[in-house]
Amino acid sequence: MFSITVRDHVMIAHSFRGEVFGPAQRLHGATFVVDARFKRAELDADNIVVDIGLATQELHSVLADLNYRNLDEVPEFEGINTSTEFLAKHIADRLVALVHAGALGEGARGLTGIEVTLAESHVAWASYERSL
């Protein structure tokens, strides 16, 4: 299996509902380092996994919709605990939609999976992986 990973970051604010979250039930900020890993079994006609420039650009565009936002105020997330795990899935799903729309080029149609990892700190992170 071949893969490439591109990295960006996003800064958000949010709060959680539920005792399990302790003090994070209050509004707080988070800065995530975001890695998007694109996978395929065979390289494309250009011997690449995906155009790394387009992958970087599209990850940045997905994150731009979240950056410097209070996620508690985003209608799409109303009533949802926007946990690190949830956000990893949200970002992966958006990237898959962009692949299907052709935003990462025709060669990206051969991708077999995407994995998104959000690092909360140097000691804690969460990932979501899905097939295409």
C-alpha positions as CSV (number, residue, x, y, z in Angstrom):
1,M,0.0,0.0,0.0
2,F,1.3,3.4,-1.0
3,S,0.5,6.6,0.9
4,I,1.3,10.3,1.2
5,T,0.5,12.6,4.1
6,V,-0.1,16.3,4.1
7,R,-0.3,18.5,7.2
8,D,-2.0,21.7,8.3
9,H,-3.6,23.0,11.5
10,V,-6.8,24.5,12.7
11,M,-7.8,26.6,15.7
12,I,-11.3,26.2,17.0
13,A,-13.4,26.9,20.1
14,H,-16.1,24.6,21.5
15,S,-17.7,23.1,24.6
16,F,-19.0,19.7,25.4
17,R,-22.1,18.3,27.0
18,G,-21.7,15.4,29.5
19,E,-20.0,14.7,32.8
20,V,-17.3,12.6,31.1
21,F,-15.8,15.9,29.7
22,G,-15.3,17.5,33.1
23,P,-14.0,21.1,32.8
24,A,-14.1,20.8,29.0
25,Q,-17.9,21.3,29.3
26,R,-17.0,25.0,29.5
27,L,-16.1,26.9,26.3
28,H,-12.5,26.4,25.5
29,G,-10.1,26.6,22.6
30,A,-8.1,23.9,20.8
31,T,-5.4,24.0,18.2
32,F,-5.1,20.8,16.2
33,V,-2.3,19.6,14.0
34,V,-4.1,17.8,11.1
35,D,-2.6,15.1,9.1
36,A,-4.4,13.7,6.0
37,R,-3.1,10.4,4.7
38,F,-4.1,9.4,1.2
39,K,-3.7,5.7,0.3
40,R,-3.8,3.5,-2.8
41,A,-2.6,0.0,-3.7
42,E,-0.9,1.0,-7.0
43,L,0.6,4.3,-8.1
44,D,-1.2,6.3,-10.8
45,A,0.1,6.8,-14.4
46,D,2.5,9.5,-13.1
47,N,3.8,7.2,-10.4
48,I,2.3,9.2,-7.5
49,V,-0.4,8.5,-4.9
50,V,-2.1,11.9,-5.5
51,D,-1.0,15.4,-6.5
52,I,0.5,16.6,-3.2
53,G,-0.1,20.2,-4.0
54,L,-3.8,19.6,-4.6
55,A,-4.1,17.5,-1.5
56,T,-2.5,20.3,0.6
57,Q,-4.7,22.9,-1.0
58,E,-7.9,20.9,-0.4
59,L,-7.1,20.0,3.2
60,H,-6.5,23.7,3.8
61,S,-9.9,24.6,2.2
62,V,-11.7,22.0,4.4
63,L,-10.0,23.4,7.5
64,A,-10.7,27.0,6.5
65,D,-14.4,26.3,7.1
66,L,-13.6,25.5,10.7
67,N,-10.7,27.8,11.5
68,Y,-11.2,30.5,14.1
69,R,-14.8,29.4,14.7
70,N,-16.8,28.5,17.7
71,L,-18.1,25.2,16.7
72,D,-21.0,25.5,19.1
73,E,-22.4,28.2,16.8
74,V,-22.1,26.2,13.6
75,P,-25.6,25.1,12.6
76,E,-24.3,21.8,11.1
77,F,-22.9,20.8,14.5
78,E,-25.9,21.9,16.6
79,G,-26.4,19.4,19.5
80,I,-23.2,17.5,18.6
81,N,-20.1,17.0,20.8
82,T,-17.4,18.1,18.4
83,S,-14.8,15.8,19.9
84,T,-11.5,15.2,18.3
85,E,-12.7,11.9,16.9
86,F,-15.8,13.5,15.5
87,L,-13.8,16.2,13.8
88,A,-11.4,13.6,12.3
89,K,-14.4,11.9,10.7
90,H,-15.9,15.2,9.5
91,I,-12.7,16.2,7.8
92,A,-12.2,12.8,6.2
93,D,-15.7,12.8,4.9
94,R,-15.2,16.2,3.4
95,L,-12.0,15.1,1.7
96,V,-13.7,12.0,0.2
97,A,-16.4,14.2,-1.2
98,L,-13.7,16.4,-2.8
99,V,-12.0,13.3,-4.3
100,H,-15.4,12.2,-5.8
101,A,-16.0,15.7,-7.1
102,G,-12.6,15.6,-8.9
103,A,-11.0,18.4,-6.9
104,L,-7.8,16.4,-6.3
105,G,-7.5,15.5,-10.0
106,E,-8.4,12.5,-12.1
107,G,-5.5,10.4,-10.6
108,A,-7.1,10.7,-7.2
109,R,-10.0,8.5,-8.4
110,G,-7.7,5.5,-7.8
111,L,-7.4,6.3,-4.1
112,T,-8.6,3.5,-1.8
113,G,-8.6,5.2,1.5
114,I,-8.1,8.4,3.6
115,E,-7.0,8.6,7.2
116,V,-7.2,11.9,9.1
117,T,-5.4,12.4,12.4
118,L,-5.9,15.4,14.7
119,A,-3.2,15.9,17.3
120,E,-4.4,17.7,20.4
121,S,-0.9,17.8,21.8
122,H,2.4,16.0,21.5
123,V,0.9,13.2,23.7
124,A,-2.7,12.8,22.5
125,W,-4.3,12.4,19.1
126,A,-7.3,10.8,17.4
127,S,-7.8,9.4,13.9
128,Y,-10.5,8.3,11.5
129,E,-9.9,6.1,8.5
130,R,-12.3,5.3,5.7
131,S,-12.4,3.7,2.4
132,L,-13.2,5.4,-0.9
